[in-house]
Amino acid sequence: MEFFCYHRDRPDSAALRDELVEEHWSYMDGYAATMIARGPTLGPGGETATGSVHIVDLPDLATARAFAFEEPNYQTGVYRDVMLRRWRNVLGRTMWDFPGDRDGGDRYLVVGLGSGQAADLVPPPGRDGLIAYGPLLSDDGTTWLGTALLVQAPGPDAARDILTAGRYADIEVHDWRFGGRR
């Protein structure tokens, strides 16, 4: 089962996050074989982390909850909240299989929260910048709750425009970069 996990940082937690970087990476190393995508969301200027995205393939919901809530940054209070949802890997690949440039261009996390009739179950054609893409689902995987994607795009408006306007209660767009050890 694939899961989308987005930890959002507490305000003014950057120093604590920096102190825990090795603990965070060591924890994530234990999940390397299950990782579909990972990386921080960033504030203005791209220097300060505002959260962490992890898309993982785990055996069940209990394991996913343990992954999210046993994470060292969560345990020590770096994170303000956690969004954990079932997810479907529509592209069928990991971020490391992305054919584009890992270091060039602007990248974004786009999260569209919705309800009712499912939308955007498949990506629109001609979107070569998609790094990860899939629907957000209820815990049992039967109800569509939105769509989450990682994309290389010319700007936040272009990233937002990947999702169908009017089908979501809210669409968040965050600067994002490839994560992992440097």
PATOR-726828 format. One record per atom (N, C-alpha, C): x, y, z; atom name. Coordinates in steps of 0.02 Angstrom, whole numbers, always signed. Layout:
// PATOR-726828
X/Y/Z/CA
...
//
This chain:
// PATOR-726828
+42/-59/+0/N
+0/+0/+0/CA
+44/+62/+0/C
+24/+109/-40/N
+64/+171/-45/CA
+31/+225/-3/C
+74/+265/+30/N
+50/+317/+75/CA
+87/+382/+60/C
+49/+437/+65/N
+75/+505/+60/CA
+78/+533/+131/C
+136/+555/+152/N
+146/+582/+219/CA
+177/+651/+213/C
+143/+701/+240/N
+168/+769/+238/CA
+170/+797/+309/C
+231/+803/+336/N
+241/+833/+402/CA
+252/+908/+390/C
+214/+950/+425/N
+223/+1023/+420/CA
+260/+1047/+482/C
+310/+1089/+471/N
+350/+1114/+527/CA
+312/+1163/+570/C
+331/+1164/+634/N
+307/+1217/+679/CA
+346/+1280/+662/C
+316/+1338/+673/N
+354/+1400/+665/CA
+416/+1400/+710/C
+469/+1427/+686/N
+531/+1435/+725/CA
+561/+1368/+748/C
+553/+1316/+710/N
+582/+1251/+729/CA
+644/+1234/+687/C
+669/+1281/+648/N
+725/+1268/+602/CA
+788/+1245/+640/C
+804/+1276/+696/N
+864/+1257/+733/CA
+860/+1185/+758/C
+802/+1167/+784/N
+793/+1098/+808/CA
+796/+1049/+750/C
+766/+1067/+694/N
+769/+1025/+634/CA
+842/+1014/+614/C
+882/+1067/+613/N
+953/+1062/+595/CA
+990/+1015/+643/C
+975/+1019/+707/N
+1007/+976/+757/CA
+993/+902/+744/C
+934/+888/+717/N
+911/+819/+710/CA
+920/+790/+640/C
+956/+826/+596/N
+959/+804/+526/CA
+987/+734/+520/C
+1039/+716/+556/N
+1067/+649/+551/CA
+1019/+596/+578/C
+984/+611/+633/N
+934/+564/+659/CA
+878/+553/+608/C
+856/+608/+577/N
+803/+603/+526/CA
+826/+559/+468/C
+885/+573/+442/N
+909/+535/+385/CA
+921/+462/+403/C
+947/+449/+462/N
+957/+379/+483/CA
+890/+343/+488/C
+840/+376/+515/N
+774/+347/+519/CA
+748/+331/+448/C
+755/+379/+403/N
+731/+368/+335/CA
+771/+315/+298/C
+835/+307/+316/N
+875/+253/+285/CA
+843/+185/+296/C
+809/+177/+353/N
+775/+114/+367/CA
+716/+101/+321/C
+693/+152/+285/N
+637/+146/+239/CA
+658/+156/+167/C
+722/+158/+154/N
+747/+173/+86/CA
+717/+128/+32/C
+710/+64/+47/N
+685/+17/-3/CA
+611/+27/-18/C
+575/+63/+25/N
+503/+74/+15/CA
+486/+144/-9/C
+537/+187/-16/N
+526/+257/-31/CA
+510/+268/-105/C
+456/+304/-118/N
+437/+324/-186/CA
+462/+394/-200/C
+456/+438/-151/N
+481/+506/-157/CA
+490/+536/-88/C
+533/+585/-83/N
+546/+619/-20/CA
+577/+686/-32/C
+569/+731/+15/N
+603/+795/+11/CA
+567/+849/+50/C
+604/+903/+65/N
+575/+957/+104/CA
+534/+1005/+62/C
+483/+1034/+94/N
+451/+1093/+66/CA
+490/+1152/+94/C
+489/+1207/+57/N
+533/+1264/+73/CA
+495/+1329/+75/C
+518/+1374/+118/N
+490/+1440/+122/CA
+517/+1486/+68/C
+497/+1550/+70/N
+521/+1598/+20/CA
+597/+1600/+17/C
+624/+1600/-42/N
+696/+1600/-52/CA
+727/+1531/-53/C
+689/+1480/-34/N
+712/+1412/-39/CA
+764/+1390/+11/C
+776/+1429/+63/N
+828/+1412/+112/CA
+802/+1377/+174/C
+740/+1392/+194/N
+713/+1367/+257/CA
+660/+1313/+243/C
+670/+1255/+274/N
+620/+1201/+267/CA
+557/+1220/+304/C
+500/+1203/+274/N
+435/+1215/+305/CA
+397/+1149/+318/C
+426/+1095/+295/N
+394/+1030/+303/CA
+433/+976/+267/C
+408/+914/+271/N
+441/+857/+239/CA
+388/+813/+207/C
+400/+794/+145/N
+356/+748/+108/CA
+391/+681/+103/C
+353/+628/+118/N
+377/+560/+108/CA
+320/+520/+78/C
+334/+490/+21/N
+285/+445/-10/CA
+317/+375/-7/C
+283/+330/+28/N
+312/+264/+43/CA
+263/+208/+27/C
+292/+151/+13/N
+253/+90/+1/CA
+263/+45/+61/C
+211/+38/+102/N
+216/+1/+165/CA
+161/-52/+168/C
+168/-102/+211/N
+122/-159/+211/CA
+50/-142/+231/C
+42/-91/+276/N
-26/-78/+300/CA
-28/-10/+335/C
-88/+10/+354/N
-99/+74/+386/CA
-63/+80/+452/C
-61/+28/+491/N
-27/+30/+556/CA
+48/+45/+547/C
+78/+14/+497/N
+149/+27/+483/CA
+159/+98/+459/C
+113/+123/+419/N
+117/+192/+395/CA
+111/+242/+453/C
+66/+228/+499/N
+58/+272/+558/CA
+121/+271/+600/C
+150/+212/+610/N
+212/+208/+647/CA
+267/+248/+612/C
+272/+240/+546/N
+321/+278/+507/CA
+313/+353/+520/C
+252/+378/+516/N
+239/+450/+522/CA
+252/+476/+593/C
+230/+439/+643/N
+230/+466/+711/CA
+290/+445/+753/C
+331/+398/+729/N
+393/+381/+764/CA
+453/+419/+735/C
+442/+457/+683/N
+495/+497/+650/CA
+525/+544/+701/C
+592/+550/+706/N
+625/+590/+757/CA
+603/+664/+759/C
+594/+694/+702/N
+572/+765/+701/CA
+501/+771/+730/C
+458/+722/+717/N
+392/+724/+747/CA
+396/+714/+823/C
+436/+666/+843/N
+442/+650/+914/CA
+469/+708/+956/C
+511/+750/+927/N
+542/+805/+964/CA
+507/+872/+954/C
+454/+874/+914/N
+416/+936/+908/CA
+434/+982/+850/C
+474/+958/+803/N
+488/+999/+744/CA
+424/+1009/+704/C
+383/+957/+699/N
+324/+960/+657/CA
+263/+984/+696/C
+223/+1025/+662/N
+161/+1050/+689/CA
+104/+1001/+680/C
+101/+970/+620/N
+49/+922/+606/CA
+70/+874/+551/C
+30/+823/+541/N
+46/+771/+493/CA
-16/+756/+451/C
-7/+754/+385/N
-59/+729/+341/CA
-35/+660/+317/C
-74/+610/+333/N
-58/+542/+312/CA
-118/+514/+276/C
-109/+497/+212/N
-164/+472/+171/CA
-139/+414/+128/C
-184/+367/+115/N
-170/+318/+62/CA
-160/+357/-2/C
-123/+329/-47/N
-105/+363/-110/CA
-94/+309/-162/C
-104/+326/-224/N
-92/+278/-279/CA
-40/+307/-326/C
+12/+270/-338/N
+68/+291/-381/CA
+48/+283/-454/C
+15/+333/-481/N
-10/+331/-549/CA
+47/+325/-600/C
+104/+357/-586/N
+160/+355/-633/CA
+198/+289/-631/C
+191/+251/-577/N
+223/+186/-571/CA
+298/+189/-566/C
+325/+242/-539/N
+398/+249/-532/CA
+413/+288/-469/C
+477/+290/-453/N
+500/+330/-396/CA
+529/+396/-422/C
+543/+441/-377/N
+572/+505/-398/CA
+641/+496/-428/C
+675/+442/-409/N
+742/+429/-436/CA
+739/+406/-509/C
+679/+387/-532/N
+669/+368/-602/CA
+647/+427/-645/C
+637/+485/-614/N
+615/+544/-651/CA
+666/+559/-707/C
+643/+564/-769/N
+689/+573/-824/CA
+718/+643/-830/C
+690/+691/-794/N
+714/+760/-798/CA
+775/+772/-754/C
+796/+834/-754/N
+854/+856/-716/CA
+837/+860/-641/C
+876/+826/-600/N
+863/+828/-527/CA
+883/+894/-496/C
+927/+930/-527/N
+953/+991/-495/CA
+928/+1056/-526/C
+903/+1054/-587/N
+881/+1116/-619/CA
+807/+1127/-616/C
+785/+1188/-622/N
+714/+1204/-625/CA
+681/+1210/-557/C
+622/+1237/-558/N
+582/+1246/-498/CA
+537/+1185/-488/C
+533/+1163/-426/N
+492/+1104/-410/CA
+442/+1121/-356/C
+385/+1086/-358/N
+330/+1102/-313/CA
+296/+1039/-288/C
+270/+1043/-227/N
+221/+997/-201/CA
+154/+1030/-212/C
+107/+995/-243/N
+39/+1020/-253/CA
-8/+970/-219/C
-49/+996/-173/N
-98/+955/-137/CA
-166/+986/-148/C
-209/+949/-183/N
-278/+970/-193/CA
-324/+929/-149/C
-361/+961/-105/N
-407/+926/-60/CA
-477/+931/-87/C
-510/+875/-95/N
-576/+875/-125/CA
-622/+825/-93/C
-683/+822/-120/N
-732/+772/-98/CA
-780/+760/-156/C
-821/+709/-149/N
-869/+694/-201/CA
-838/+655/-257/C
-862/+669/-318/N
-839/+634/-378/CA
-763/+644/-387/C
-727/+590/-396/N
-655/+593/-404/CA
-636/+633/-467/C
-581/+669/-461/N
-554/+708/-517/CA
-480/+693/-524/C
-455/+704/-583/N
-382/+700/-596/CA
-352/+633/-574/C
-387/+579/-589/N
-361/+513/-572/CA
-300/+494/-615/C
-296/+525/-672/N
-237/+517/-715/CA
-211/+587/-732/C
-146/+593/-740/N
-119/+660/-755/CA
-138/+682/-825/C
-144/+748/-834/N
-158/+773/-902/CA
-99/+758/-948/C
-112/+750/-1013/N
-58/+735/-1060/CA
-9/+793/-1066/C
+52/+776/-1086/N
+102/+827/-1099/CA
+133/+857/-1037/C
+133/+821/-982/N
+161/+846/-919/CA
+226/+808/-904/C
+278/+824/-942/N
+342/+789/-934/CA
+376/+805/-867/C
+355/+858/-834/N
+386/+878/-771/CA
+360/+842/-710/C
+313/+795/-719/N
+286/+760/-661/CA
+338/+712/-631/C
+348/+719/-567/N
+396/+678/-530/CA
+358/+622/-493/C
+302/+639/-463/N
+257/+591/-429/CA
+187/+618/-437/C
+138/+572/-442/N
+69/+594/-454/CA
+22/+539/-430/C
-31/+559/-394/N
-80/+509/-375/CA
-136/+536/-332/C
-191/+499/-329/N
-248/+520/-288/CA
-234/+507/-214/C
-261/+552/-172/N
-263/+542/-100/CA
-327/+504/-85/C
-322/+453/-43/N
-378/+408/-31/CA
-391/+400/+44/C
-451/+379/+60/N
-469/+363/+129/CA
-426/+304/+154/C
-427/+292/+219/N
-386/+239/+249/CA
-399/+171/+216/C
-462/+158/+197/N
-477/+94/+166/CA
-466/+94/+90/C
-445/+152/+63/N
-429/+156/-8/CA
-488/+163/-55/C
-549/+172/-28/N
-608/+172/-71/CA
-635/+241/-87/C
-618/+291/-48/N
-647/+358/-58/CA
-592/+407/-79/C
-605/+443/-133/N
-559/+495/-158/CA
-564/+556/-113/C
-506/+580/-90/N
-502/+639/-47/CA
-463/+697/-78/C
-434/+684/-137/N
-396/+736/-170/CA
-341/+707/-213/C
-292/+749/-229/N
-236/+729/-271/CA
-173/+762/-244/C
-118/+724/-245/N
-53/+752/-225/CA
-2/+736/-279/C
+40/+786/-294/N
+90/+776/-345/CA
+153/+817/-330/C
+208/+794/-358/N
+271/+830/-358/CA
+286/+844/-431/C
+306/+906/-446/N
+313/+926/-515/CA
+368/+978/-524/C
+402/+973/-580/N
+447/+1027/-602/CA
+406/+1070/-650/C
+401/+1135/-635/N
+358/+1179/-674/CA
+389/+1249/-675/C
+369/+1291/-723/N
+398/+1358/-729/CA
+377/+1406/-672/C
+330/+1386/-631/N
+309/+1429/-575/CA
+252/+1397/-538/C
+233/+1425/-480/N
+180/+1396/-440/CA
+112/+1395/-475/C
+97/+1445/-516/N
+33/+1446/-551/CA
+29/+1389/-602/C
+84/+1376/-637/N
+86/+1320/-684/CA
+79/+1254/-648/C
+108/+1249/-588/N
+101/+1187/-549/CA
+29/+1178/-527/C
-2/+1232/-503/N
-73/+1229/-480/CA
-119/+1210/-538/C
-105/+1234/-597/N
-148/+1223/-655/CA
-150/+1150/-679/C
-107/+1108/-651/N
-110/+1037/-669/CA
-175/+1006/-645/C
-200/+1030/-588/N
-263/+1005/-561/CA
-322/+1043/-590/C
-378/+1009/-596/N
-438/+1037/-626/CA
-467/+1092/-581/C
-471/+1152/-607/N
-499/+1209/-570/CA
-571/+1194/-551/C
-590/+1213/-490/N
-659/+1206/-468/CA
-676/+1138/-438/C
-630/+1090/-440/N
-644/+1023/-414/CA
-617/+1013/-344/C
-583/+1062/-317/N
-550/+1054/-252/CA
-572/+1110/-205/C
-581/+1093/-142/N
-596/+1143/-91/CA
-537/+1189/-81/C
-477/+1161/-89/N
-416/+1200/-80/CA
-360/+1166/-119/C
-317/+1206/-149/N
-257/+1181/-181/CA
-198/+1218/-151/C
-154/+1180/-119/N
-93/+1208/-90/CA
-35/+1195/-138/C
+9/+1245/-144/N
+69/+1238/-184/CA
+128/+1259/-141/C
+177/+1215/-135/N
+236/+1228/-93/CA
+299/+1217/-134/C
+348/+1259/-126/N
+414/+1245/-155/CA
+438/+1179/-125/C
+471/+1138/-166/N
+493/+1072/-144/CA
+558/+1056/-179/C
+600/+1015/-147/N
+660/+990/-181/CA
+671/+916/-165/C
+708/+883/-209/N
+726/+813/-198/CA
+760/+807/-131/C
+741/+756/-92/N
+769/+748/-26/CA
+818/+690/-23/C
+843/+679/+36/N
+891/+626/+49/CA
+960/+654/+64/C
+1004/+609/+79/N
+1073/+629/+95/CA
+1106/+663/+35/C
+1143/+714/+49/N
+1178/+750/-4/CA
+1250/+725/-9/C
//
